Amino acid sequence: MGDFTQKAPQAGFEFGIYTLGDICRDPVTGRAATAGTRMKEIVAAAKLADDAGLDLFGVGEHHRLDFAVSSPPVVLAAIASVTSRIRLTSATTVLGTSDPVRVFEDFATLDLLSEGRAELIAGRGAYVESFPLFGYELADYKELFYEKMNLLLELNEKERVTWSGSKRTPLLDAEIAPRPLQRRLPLWIGVGGTPASAELAGELGAGMALAILGGDPARFKPLVDAYRAAGMAAGRGRAELPVAITSHGYIAETSRQAREEYYPYYANYVYRFMGGATRGERLSKEQFERLASPVNALAVGSPEEIVEKILAQHELFGHSRFIAQFDIGGVPFSKVAASIELLAAKVAPAVRKALGSRQDFAAGKSGDFDERIVAESPL
C-alpha cells in the first residue's frame, strides 16, 4: 500500500453538524414526522449551516424505517446543489456491508459535483440491520471492516488497482473512476468505544472521528492516545493525525432554556434509540440534568457553556473539529435552526479566539484535563 496520511485541517478549529435523520413523533406536540419531511429539513439545515459559515455537514446511514437516510452520498449531492462552501461528509458510512469500489465512486462523484468538498467517515456501525439486508455474516464484522478499509484507502490512492482479499472478488488492474477533484478524498474512521478501531485509524493514517455522546469525556482519552501512538509508530507526526469530536447537543440563549426545551426530545431519543425501551426505562429529568452538567459531555446549554465544554475537551484531546447533532428525538426544525445559528455566531468565534491565544493549539500540543471532570453517566 501507499502512504495514505492526510494532513490535519489547516484553517484552525472547525465546527460542523451532522444528522442521522431519525424519524420520531414530537413528544411535545404529538405530530409525526415523515421521511419526506425529514429529507427537506436535512437539506434546509445544511443550507443554513453553509450560510452561517460552519465548516462541515454530515449525514449518517441506516437501513430501517425509523431513519430517513440510507444513502448519504445521494442526500449530500442534493445538499451540494444548494450550498457553496461547506464540506460534506458521511457520518458514518457502514463500510463492512458496503462495496468499497461503489463507495469510492459515489463520493468521488460527490466531490466533482461539490467542486472538491467531499469527505468520508467510515465506521463499523452501531446497528447491524445492514448485515442480513446485504447478505453478510455478522460473525465477519471485524474482518469485513478491516479488509474493506484497506481497499478503500488503496482506491483513494490509485487510478488503477490490483488487489485481492478474502471477502470479495479480486481486482486486476481495475480502472477506478471517476477520480475526485481533490488529490485524495479526506478519509476518517468513526470510533465509538473500540480501541482496535482507534489503532487502525492511526496505523492507516486516517483521521479519527470520536463519538462522545455522554458521561465523562476523560474516559475516552485512552482511545485518542491509542490512535496517536499507533500513528506515530507507523511514522506519522501528530499534525497528520487529526481528531474530531462528535456529540449530541442543543444550544439556547440561556442554560435553563436549553435544558427545559431539549429534555423531552433527548429523553424520547434515549428511549427509542439508545436502549431505554429495551431496559424498560425512561430518562428522568434528574438523570438528564446530570448528563448535561458542566462535567459531562452532553453539549446542552448556553453558548458560554458549550464554549467551556469544547475548551475543556480540547485540553484533554487536542482535537481540531467539533461536530454536533442537534436534530434528535423529534426536535422541531425551528429549534435546530436556532442552535445552528448560535453555534456559528457565538460558540465558534469564542472557541477560535480562545484557542488562538494558546500556544499549545498552534504547536499541536495537549495539556492535562481539568480534574473537576469526574462524574459518570447515569446511563
C-alpha positions as CSV (number, residue, x, y, z in Angstrom):
1,M,0.0,0.0,0.0
2,G,1.0,3.6,-0.5
3,D,1.1,6.4,2.1
4,F,-2.5,7.4,2.9
5,T,-1.7,10.0,5.5
6,Q,-3.8,13.1,5.4
7,K,-3.0,16.5,6.9
8,A,-4.9,18.0,9.7
9,P,-7.3,20.8,8.8
10,Q,-5.3,24.0,8.0
11,A,-8.0,26.6,8.8
12,G,-7.8,26.3,12.6
13,F,-10.5,24.7,14.7
14,E,-13.5,23.6,12.7
15,F,-17.2,23.3,13.5
16,G,-19.9,21.2,11.9
17,I,-23.2,19.5,12.4
18,Y,-24.4,16.1,11.5
19,T,-27.7,14.2,11.3
20,L,-28.8,10.6,11.3
21,G,-32.3,11.6,10.1
22,D,-34.2,9.8,12.8
23,I,-38.0,9.8,12.4
24,C,-39.8,10.5,15.6
25,R,-43.2,11.7,16.8
26,D,-42.7,15.1,18.5
27,P,-43.2,14.2,22.2
28,V,-44.5,17.8,22.9
29,T,-47.0,18.3,20.1
30,G,-47.6,14.7,19.2
31,R,-47.0,15.4,15.5
32,A,-45.5,12.6,13.5
33,A,-42.6,13.3,11.1
34,T,-42.3,11.6,7.6
35,A,-39.2,10.6,5.7
36,G,-40.0,13.2,3.1
37,T,-40.3,16.0,5.7
38,R,-37.0,14.9,7.3
39,M,-35.2,15.0,4.0
40,K,-36.4,18.5,3.4
41,E,-35.3,19.5,6.9
42,I,-31.9,18.0,6.4
43,V,-31.3,19.9,3.2
44,A,-32.5,23.1,4.8
45,A,-30.3,22.6,7.9
46,A,-27.3,22.1,5.6
47,K,-28.0,25.3,3.7
48,L,-28.4,27.2,6.9
49,A,-25.1,25.9,8.2
50,D,-23.4,26.9,4.9
51,D,-24.9,30.4,5.1
52,A,-23.9,30.7,8.7
53,G,-20.3,29.9,8.0
54,L,-19.9,26.4,9.6
55,D,-17.3,24.1,8.1
56,L,-18.8,20.7,7.8
57,F,-22.2,18.9,7.4
58,G,-22.5,15.2,7.9
59,V,-25.3,12.7,7.1
60,G,-25.5,9.2,8.6
61,E,-26.6,5.9,7.2
62,H,-29.3,3.5,8.5
63,H,-31.4,0.8,6.8
64,R,-34.6,0.8,8.9
65,L,-38.0,2.6,8.8
66,D,-37.3,4.9,11.7
67,F,-34.5,6.7,9.9
68,A,-34.8,8.7,6.7
69,V,-31.4,8.3,5.2
70,S,-30.0,5.0,3.8
71,S,-27.8,6.6,1.1
72,P,-25.6,9.5,2.4
73,P,-24.0,10.4,-1.0
74,V,-27.4,10.9,-2.7
75,V,-28.5,13.2,0.1
76,L,-25.2,15.0,0.1
77,A,-25.4,15.5,-3.6
78,A,-28.7,17.2,-3.2
79,I,-27.1,19.4,-0.5
80,A,-24.2,20.2,-2.8
81,S,-26.6,21.8,-5.2
82,V,-27.8,24.4,-2.7
83,T,-24.6,25.1,-0.8
84,S,-21.3,26.7,-1.9
85,R,-18.5,26.2,0.7
86,I,-19.4,23.8,3.5
87,R,-17.6,20.4,3.4
88,L,-19.9,17.4,3.0
89,T,-19.3,14.0,4.7
90,S,-21.0,10.8,5.6
91,A,-21.5,10.2,9.4
92,T,-20.8,7.4,9.0
93,T,-20.6,5.0,6.0
94,V,-21.2,1.5,7.3
95,L,-18.2,0.1,5.3
96,G,-18.4,-3.5,6.4
97,T,-21.7,-4.0,4.4
98,S,-20.8,-1.7,1.5
99,D,-18.7,-2.3,-1.6
100,P,-15.6,-0.1,-1.3
101,V,-15.4,0.4,-5.0
102,R,-19.0,1.7,-5.1
103,V,-18.4,3.8,-2.0
104,F,-15.4,5.5,-3.6
105,E,-17.1,6.1,-6.9
106,D,-20.1,7.7,-5.1
107,F,-18.0,10.0,-3.0
108,A,-15.7,10.9,-5.9
109,T,-18.8,11.8,-7.9
110,L,-20.0,13.9,-4.9
111,D,-16.5,15.6,-4.9
112,L,-16.9,16.6,-8.5
113,L,-20.4,17.8,-8.1
114,S,-19.5,19.9,-5.0
115,E,-16.2,21.2,-6.5
116,G,-14.0,19.4,-4.0
117,R,-16.0,19.5,-0.8
118,A,-16.5,15.7,-0.2
119,E,-15.2,13.7,2.8
120,L,-16.0,10.3,4.1
121,I,-16.2,8.9,7.7
122,A,-16.2,5.1,7.6
123,G,-17.3,3.1,10.6
124,R,-18.3,-0.4,11.7
125,G,-21.8,0.9,12.6
126,A,-23.7,0.8,15.8
127,Y,-26.7,-1.0,14.2
128,V,-26.5,-4.4,12.5
129,E,-29.6,-4.4,10.2
130,S,-27.4,-4.0,7.1
131,F,-25.7,-7.3,7.6
132,P,-28.6,-9.6,6.7
133,L,-30.0,-7.0,4.3
134,F,-26.9,-7.1,2.1
135,G,-26.0,-10.7,2.6
136,Y,-23.1,-10.5,5.1
137,E,-22.4,-12.6,8.2
138,L,-22.3,-10.7,11.5
139,A,-19.6,-13.1,12.6
140,D,-17.3,-11.4,10.0
141,Y,-18.0,-7.9,11.4
142,K,-14.3,-7.1,12.3
143,E,-12.7,-8.8,9.4
144,L,-15.0,-7.1,6.8
145,F,-14.3,-3.7,8.1
146,Y,-10.5,-4.1,8.2
147,E,-10.3,-5.6,4.8
148,K,-12.6,-3.1,3.2
149,M,-11.0,-0.1,4.8
150,N,-7.6,-1.1,3.4
151,L,-9.2,-1.5,0.0
152,L,-10.9,1.9,0.2
153,L,-7.6,3.5,1.0
154,E,-6.0,1.8,-2.0
155,L,-8.8,3.1,-4.3
156,N,-8.3,6.6,-2.9
157,E,-4.6,6.5,-3.9
158,K,-4.5,5.0,-7.4
159,E,-6.4,5.2,-10.7
160,R,-5.7,1.5,-11.4
161,V,-5.8,-1.1,-8.6
162,T,-4.7,-4.7,-8.3
163,W,-5.9,-6.2,-5.1
164,S,-7.1,-9.4,-3.5
165,G,-8.7,-10.3,-0.2
166,S,-11.0,-12.9,1.3
167,K,-14.3,-11.1,1.4
168,R,-14.8,-10.1,-2.3
169,T,-13.6,-10.9,-5.8
170,P,-10.1,-9.6,-6.6
171,L,-9.3,-6.6,-8.7
172,L,-6.8,-6.9,-11.6
173,D,-5.5,-3.6,-12.9
174,A,-9.1,-2.2,-12.5
175,E,-9.8,1.3,-13.5
176,I,-11.3,3.3,-10.6
177,A,-13.4,6.1,-12.0
178,P,-14.3,8.9,-11.7
179,R,-11.4,10.4,-9.8
180,P,-12.2,13.1,-7.3
181,L,-11.4,16.7,-7.8
182,Q,-9.2,16.6,-4.7
183,R,-6.0,14.7,-4.9
184,R,-7.4,12.3,-2.3
185,L,-10.8,12.2,-0.5
186,P,-10.2,13.0,3.1
187,L,-10.9,9.7,4.9
188,W,-11.8,9.4,8.6
189,I,-12.6,6.4,10.7
190,G,-15.6,6.7,13.1
191,V,-14.7,5.4,16.6
192,G,-17.2,4.7,19.4
193,G,-15.5,2.8,22.2
194,T,-13.3,0.3,20.4
195,P,-9.5,0.6,20.8
196,A,-9.0,-1.6,17.7
197,S,-10.8,1.0,15.5
198,A,-8.7,3.8,17.1
199,E,-5.5,2.0,16.5
200,L,-6.5,1.1,12.9
201,A,-7.2,4.7,12.1
202,G,-3.7,5.7,13.4
203,E,-2.0,2.8,11.6
204,L,-3.6,3.7,8.3
205,G,-3.2,7.5,8.6
206,A,-6.9,8.2,8.6
207,G,-8.5,10.9,10.7
208,M,-10.4,9.8,13.8
209,A,-13.9,10.9,14.4
210,L,-14.6,10.1,18.1
211,A,-18.3,9.8,19.2
212,I,-18.7,11.1,22.8
213,L,-22.4,11.0,23.4
214,G,-22.5,11.3,27.2
215,G,-20.6,10.8,30.5
216,D,-17.1,11.8,31.5
217,P,-15.1,12.8,28.4
218,A,-11.9,11.6,30.2
219,R,-13.0,8.0,29.7
220,F,-12.2,8.5,26.0
221,K,-8.6,9.8,26.4
222,P,-7.1,6.2,26.1
223,L,-8.7,5.9,22.6
224,V,-7.1,9.2,21.4
225,D,-3.8,8.1,23.0
226,A,-4.1,4.7,21.2
227,Y,-4.8,6.4,17.9
228,R,-1.8,8.7,18.1
229,A,0.5,6.1,19.4
230,A,-0.4,3.8,16.5
231,G,0.0,6.6,14.0
232,M,3.4,7.7,15.4
233,A,4.6,4.1,15.4
234,A,3.7,4.0,11.7
235,G,6.0,7.0,11.2
236,R,3.4,9.8,11.2
237,G,3.6,13.1,13.0
238,R,0.9,14.5,15.3
239,A,-0.2,17.0,12.7
240,E,-1.0,14.1,10.4
241,L,-3.4,12.5,13.0
242,P,-6.4,14.8,13.2
243,V,-9.2,14.1,15.8
244,A,-12.8,15.2,15.6
245,I,-15.2,15.0,18.5
246,T,-18.9,14.3,17.7
247,S,-21.6,14.9,20.3
248,H,-25.3,15.3,20.9
249,G,-26.2,18.8,21.7
250,Y,-28.6,21.7,21.9
251,I,-27.9,25.5,22.3
252,A,-30.2,28.2,23.5
253,E,-29.7,31.7,24.8
254,T,-29.7,30.5,28.5
255,S,-28.7,27.3,30.2
256,R,-32.2,26.9,31.7
257,Q,-33.9,27.4,28.4
258,A,-31.7,24.9,26.7
259,R,-32.3,22.2,29.3
260,E,-36.1,22.8,29.5
261,E,-36.6,22.7,25.7
262,Y,-34.3,19.8,25.0
263,Y,-35.2,17.4,27.8
264,P,-38.4,15.9,26.2
265,Y,-36.7,15.3,22.9
266,Y,-33.5,13.9,24.3
267,A,-35.5,11.5,26.6
268,N,-37.5,10.5,23.6
269,Y,-34.3,9.7,21.6
270,V,-32.8,7.7,24.5
271,Y,-35.9,5.7,24.9
272,R,-36.2,4.8,21.2
273,F,-32.7,4.6,20.0
274,M,-30.3,4.3,23.0
275,G,-31.7,1.3,24.8
276,G,-34.3,2.8,27.0
277,A,-37.1,0.8,25.6
278,T,-35.1,-2.4,25.9
279,R,-34.4,-1.7,29.5
280,G,-38.0,-0.6,30.1
281,E,-36.6,2.7,31.5
282,R,-37.3,6.4,30.6
283,L,-34.7,9.0,31.3
284,S,-35.7,11.1,34.3
285,K,-35.2,14.8,34.5
286,E,-32.6,14.3,37.3
287,Q,-30.6,11.9,35.1
288,F,-30.8,14.4,32.2
289,E,-29.6,17.2,34.4
290,R,-26.5,15.1,35.4
291,L,-25.8,14.3,31.7
292,A,-26.0,18.0,30.8
293,S,-23.9,19.2,33.7
294,P,-20.7,21.1,33.1
295,V,-18.6,18.0,33.9
296,N,-20.3,15.7,31.4
297,A,-20.1,15.6,27.6
298,L,-23.7,16.2,26.5
299,A,-23.4,19.6,24.7
300,V,-26.5,21.3,26.1
301,G,-26.6,24.8,27.4
302,S,-26.0,28.4,26.7
303,P,-23.3,29.4,24.1
304,E,-20.9,30.2,27.0
305,E,-21.4,26.7,28.5
306,I,-20.7,25.0,25.2
307,V,-17.6,27.0,24.7
308,E,-16.3,25.9,28.1
309,K,-17.1,22.3,27.3
310,I,-15.3,22.4,24.0
311,L,-12.2,24.1,25.5
312,A,-12.1,21.6,28.4
313,Q,-12.2,18.7,25.9
314,H,-9.5,20.4,23.8
315,E,-7.3,20.4,26.9
316,L,-7.8,16.6,27.0
317,F,-7.8,15.6,23.3
318,G,-6.1,18.4,21.4
319,H,-8.8,17.9,18.7
320,S,-9.3,20.1,15.7
321,R,-13.1,19.6,15.0
322,F,-16.3,19.7,17.0
323,I,-19.4,18.2,15.2
324,A,-22.8,18.4,16.9
325,Q,-26.0,16.5,16.3
326,F,-29.0,18.8,17.2
327,D,-32.0,17.1,15.5
328,I,-32.7,14.0,17.6
329,G,-35.9,12.7,19.1
330,G,-38.2,14.9,17.1
331,V,-36.7,18.4,17.9
332,P,-38.6,20.9,15.7
333,F,-36.6,22.4,12.8
334,S,-37.1,25.9,14.2
335,K,-35.2,24.9,17.3
336,V,-32.5,23.1,15.3
337,A,-32.0,26.2,13.2
338,A,-31.6,28.4,16.3
339,S,-28.9,26.0,17.6
340,I,-27.1,26.1,14.3
341,E,-27.1,29.9,14.3
342,L,-25.8,30.1,17.9
343,L,-23.1,27.6,17.2
344,A,-21.9,29.7,14.2
345,A,-22.4,33.1,15.6
346,K,-21.4,32.7,19.3
347,V,-19.7,29.4,20.0
348,A,-17.3,29.1,17.1
349,P,-15.8,32.6,17.3
350,A,-15.3,32.3,21.1
351,V,-13.6,28.9,20.8
352,R,-11.3,30.1,18.0
353,K,-10.4,33.2,19.9
354,A,-9.5,31.3,23.0
355,L,-7.5,28.6,21.1
356,G,-5.8,31.3,19.0
357,S,-4.3,32.7,22.2
358,R,-3.0,29.3,23.3
359,Q,0.5,28.4,22.2
360,D,-0.4,24.7,22.7
361,F,-3.0,24.8,19.9
362,A,-0.6,26.4,17.5
363,A,2.0,23.8,18.4
364,G,-0.5,20.9,18.3
365,K,0.0,20.1,21.9
366,S,-2.5,19.0,24.5
367,G,-2.4,19.7,28.2
368,D,-3.8,17.8,31.2
369,F,-7.6,17.7,31.6
370,D,-9.4,19.6,34.3
371,E,-9.6,17.3,37.4
372,R,-13.1,18.6,38.1
373,I,-14.5,16.3,35.4
374,V,-15.2,13.2,37.5
375,A,-18.9,12.5,37.2
376,E,-20.0,9.3,35.4
377,S,-23.0,9.0,33.1
378,P,-26.1,7.5,34.9
379,L,-27.0,5.5,31.8
